[in-house]
Structure formats: C-alpha cells, structure tokens
Amino acid sequence: MKPVLIILIKEPRPGRVKTRLGRDIGQIPATWWFRQQSKRLIHRLRDPRWQILLAVAPDRALTSRVWPADLPRLAQGGGDLGQRMLRMLKSVQHRPACLIGADIPGITRAHIARAFAALGNHDAVFGPALDGGYWLVGAKHPKRLPTAVFEDVRWSSEHALADTLHGLPDHRVALTDTLQDVDTGADLKKL
C-alpha cells in the first residue's frame, strides 16, 4: 500500500484563513493568495508514489468545489491543531504518513520523497521551518504515535518543533529539509 501525504487545508474564506497574513496585506488578498497557493501545491505534489488525502476544515467543506474532486477528503474535526494533526495521522492506519500545511510555497515532490525515505529507518520525520516550527511531520507507524505527542506545544512560536520533539521520547527522529512557511506579510516578502 502506498504511503499517504495528508494536506491540512482550510476552505479559502476571508477572515477564516491566513488571518495573520490578512492583518498585514488585507483579508481578501490573503485569502486569494492561500487559494492560489493551495491549488498550485496540490497540483505540484501529485505523484504515483503516494496517495494525497485532503484534511479539510471546516468540516462542512468536505463537499467544497475549491479542491480537485478526485482527491479523498477527511474532515479535520474539532480540537486544537495538535489534536487535529494526531487524528489525521492516525486515520491512515498502518501506512507511513506525512502531514503538511498548505501554506509552504517551496514544497516539491523531492522534499516529500526525502521525508518518506527518512521513515525507512526512523519512527518519525520533521521538516523544520525557519521560524522554529515545522512544515512537515511524518510517522512510519502513525497508530503508534503517543497520544501526548502534540500536547503542551507552543504553536505559532519558535518553540513548536522543540516542544513536539519533547513529546517523542525513545523515538528515532529524522529532520529533513528546512523550508519557509507564510504566516505574515514579512514572510511573503521573503519569497
């Protein structure tokens, strides 16, 4: 069975996506950027080596026409980011899985392939972001992830990766490519 690439994605609605970016450049431009970015990302990451699964929010967006109709979708459900990420990873059962956000313009198929390759001899893999967070988290056996892996993580901070790694004691963890995500207008200008 193919490994699974889960893309956490929100329906592009003004004031509901990229709100920090929206404070800097306006909600409509931020929404437009996210819609175009996620469309390009999905197209760019299609690959026969893995299955793409869209983890959508809000849950009612399961039937949205924004995304390609041929891709399977799963509602993210309630809870904080960590609870939703853990739920999505564990949903794939016994296949290796990597989970990414849709706001990282630099992701290529080569980045994803390297992350899955790292799972060959590691329990987990992370793609660090320049801001101290991460753009990718993957697990060789998602069902075996500790339920507390994403607890006590200071999200949207320079501590997010370190906090998450603290939740994986006794796990072999690989770090892969460092990429830039887009949270603010300054991030967008760097690109």
N, C-alpha and C positions, 0 to 999 in steps of 0.2 A: 504494500500500500504506500502511496505517495505521502511524503510529509506535507504538513499544512502550513500555509502562510496566512495568518489572520491579520486583517487590516482593521484596526479600530477606526471607525469613521462616523461622523455626525452628519445628519442631513443639513445641507447648507442653507440656513435661515438667518437673516440679520439679527444680531443680538444673541444668537444661540451658539455660534461657532466663532472661534478666534476673537474672543472678546477683548483680550489684552492688546492684540494687534489692532482691533477696531477702535480702541481708545486712542491709538496713535495715528491711524490713517482713515478712520471712519468705518462704521459698521458695514455699509454697503460694499465699499472696496475690499474690506477684509473677507466678507462672505464670497464675493466674486473670486478673489484670489484663492480661497480654500476650495471652491467648486472646481476651478480650473486645475489647481494643483492635484486634487484627489483624482480627477479624471485622467490626467497625464500619468500619475503614479500607477493607477490600476492598469492602464494600457501598457506601460513600460515594464511592469513586473510579471505580466503573464508569461508562463514558462511551463513546458510539459513536465519538468522535474518535480513540480509541486502543485498542490491544489490551493487556490485562493478562496478564502472564506471571509466575507464581509461581516464584521461585528458592528451592527448599526445602532445608533441612538438618534432620537428617542425610539422606543420600541415600536411605536406606530409607523415608523419609517421603513419597516420591513418591505412594504409594497411600493416604496418610492420609485419613481421612474428616473431618478437622477443617476443611478448606477446601472451598469450593464445587467440585463435581465438574466443572462446565463450563469451569473455567479451566485452560489449559495449564500444565504444570509442567515444570521442569527442575531436575535435581539440581545443587546448588552444587559438589559435588566437593571435593577436598582443597585444602590450601594455606591461607595466611593470608587475612585479609579482603581485602586488595588483589588477590591472585591470583584469588580467587573473584569479586570485582566485575568485574575485567577480563574474565574468562572469560564471565561472564553478559552483559556489554555486547557483546562481540564475537560472541556466539552469534546475535544478531539480524541478522547480515549487513549488508545495505545500507539499513536503515531507521533513521531517527533513534530514539534510545532514551534514556529517563531511568530511573534506578535509585534506589529509595528503600528505607529500612528500614521496618519495620512498627511502630516504637515512637515515632512522632511524631503525637500526637493531633490537632494543629491542621491537618493537611494537608487541603486541599479540592480539588475539581476545578479551581477557578480558579487555584490555585497550580501545578498540573500544566500547565494550558493556557498559563500565562505562561512556564513553563520551556520547553515545546515551541516557543512563539512566539520565544523568545530564540535558539533554534537556527536560525532563519531566516537570521540574518546573523552567527552566531558558530559556532565549531567545537565549543565545549563550554559547559556551563552548570552552575553550582553553586548550591545553596540553602544558605546558611550557617546553622549552628546557633549558639545563644547561647554555647555553651561553646568555640567556636573550631574545632569540627568542621564537618560538613555533613550535611544530611538528604537531599540530592538531588545526584546527579551525572548529567549527560546529555552525549551526543555526537551531533553531526549525522551523522557517518560513523564509527560505532563501530569498524569494521575498521581505521581509520587511526590509532586511538589508539596512542601509543608504548607499547611493552611495559613500559617502566620507569615509567609514569605513577604507579603506586601503590607503587613501591619507596621505601624509606627514609622512609616516612610514620610519624610517631609517633602511632599510633592511640590513641583514648581520651585525647587530650590537647588542649590549647588550640592546638597546632601542626598539627593534622591538615589543615586547609584550606590553610594556607600551604605545608606540605610538598608537598601534592598539586599545587598551582598551580605550584610549582617544577619539577614533572615535566612541565609542558606549555609549554616554551619555544616561541615562534613560533606559538602558537595564539591565536586570538581567543576570549576567555573572557568570559562574562556571569555576573553574580551576580544572583540573584533574591531572593525573599522570605527573610527570616531567621525561623526557627521554633525552638521548644524541643523537644528530644527528652527522653525519660525514661530516665535511667540509674540514678538514685538516689532514695531517699525524699524528699530535698530537692527534686528536680526534680518529683516527683509532687505535692508540697505546693504548688508554684508554680502548678500548673494549677488 
